[in-house]
Amino acid sequence: MIKFLDLQKLNQPYAKQMADVAARIIESGNYLNGEFTQKFESELSTYIGVPSTINVGNGLDALRLILKGYMELGQLHEGDEVIVPANTYMATILAITSNKLNPVLVEPDPVTYNLNLKKVEEHITSRTKAIMVVHLYGQACWGAELERLKVKYGLKIIEDNAQALGAEWEGRKTGALGDAAAFSFYPTKNLGALGDAGAVCTHDEKLGSTIRALANYGSSEKNIHDYKGYNSRMDELQAAFLSIKHPHLDRQNQKRRELANLYFEGLSGSGLTLPTVFNNPESHIWHLFVILHPERDRIKKELIAKGIETAIHYPTPPHWQPALSEFKHLNLPITEKIHREALSLPLNTGLTDDDVERVIIGIRDSL
Ligand SMILES: *Cc1c(COP(=O)(O)O)cnc(C)c1O
């Protein structure tokens, strides 16, 4: 059986180090806001190339807190519009709606599946205040067009970097490209915790300190609450686990690129729609290897019968979700096609070249 993702296997190499650090934390009595939290924040700041990192509870909180931070600073207001790719994961959109901001769903580029930068300007109105780009499947979504729109309309550019830790755009890391970026360390992400964890990275230290207060009941000074804040923290255990795994991330992302290349070699000319790398190879860290095929459901079923697990990211587009019924009238054919045809093949550092060969043969037999 080739599993889509075997988390037990992926975490096994770090089990001893994690158990040791967990014992140390239990012994210390400091479970929140301690040395490991600070250590991971400074490691992530250095790695991404930003002055300010704030650990938070999860990726959705990171996105929500960025928007809330801009609202507290008077740079966003209730009812403002935020442009977002229509084919993103629900969390990106929920971050917008939960702040009483209005998401404006824009179709992705049919080749990269990332926000179509050429289609953004026609959706900009006097209420548009931000663009939320999503580096979907691990591929950087960036371009000169974004910087032009940012200057022309005075927009904030916020990155949802939940799927792309380690990806680069012309030598800069995703997460350092825009004004602020949200990270998720959900266990299945390329850098996964053993529970929930997230972070915000930003160049804007004022926004950073506002978010730090918002994540701490709106307080930056004990017993003084400047904002109606939340509680959103990464605990010491998760921060310590992430510091253990983080030094291995670049090597693992490189391994993912090698496995992706095997898929390209084995599946080119097969009739499947393969992913496209838009920029240099470092712009993609292959969180997911997503192919499209009109008979996706049949292929998925046949692969299961051959002992090969695949996944679907995601079966239902956000504008067809019951929670977003106000958007159900939208006509988003590219988004709808992706959701109808997308199939994620197993791709992670627990797989061998032989496993990937088996998947390739399995798929070729099913076509
Ligand atoms: C995983 C993910 C999130 C949410 O992160 P959580 O830590 O699960 O809250 C947000 N956006 C995208 C694109 C994601 O893949």
The ligand as a Gaussian input file, in Angstrom:
#p B3LYP/6-31G(d) Opt

LIG

0 1
 C       -3.701000      24.643000       5.681000
 C       -4.151000      25.908000       5.071000
 C       -4.684000      26.963000       5.831000
 C       -5.084000      26.826000       7.258000
 O       -4.113000      26.440000       8.142000
 P       -4.545000      25.763000       9.544000
 O       -3.264000      25.731000      10.299000
 O       -5.079000      24.411000       9.240000
 O       -5.565000      26.654000      10.163000
 C       -4.957000      28.159000       5.199000
 N       -4.749000      28.319000       3.891000
 C       -4.270000      27.327000       3.112000
 C       -4.056000      27.582000       1.666000
 C       -3.970000      26.092000       3.676000
 O       -3.504000      25.103000       2.894000

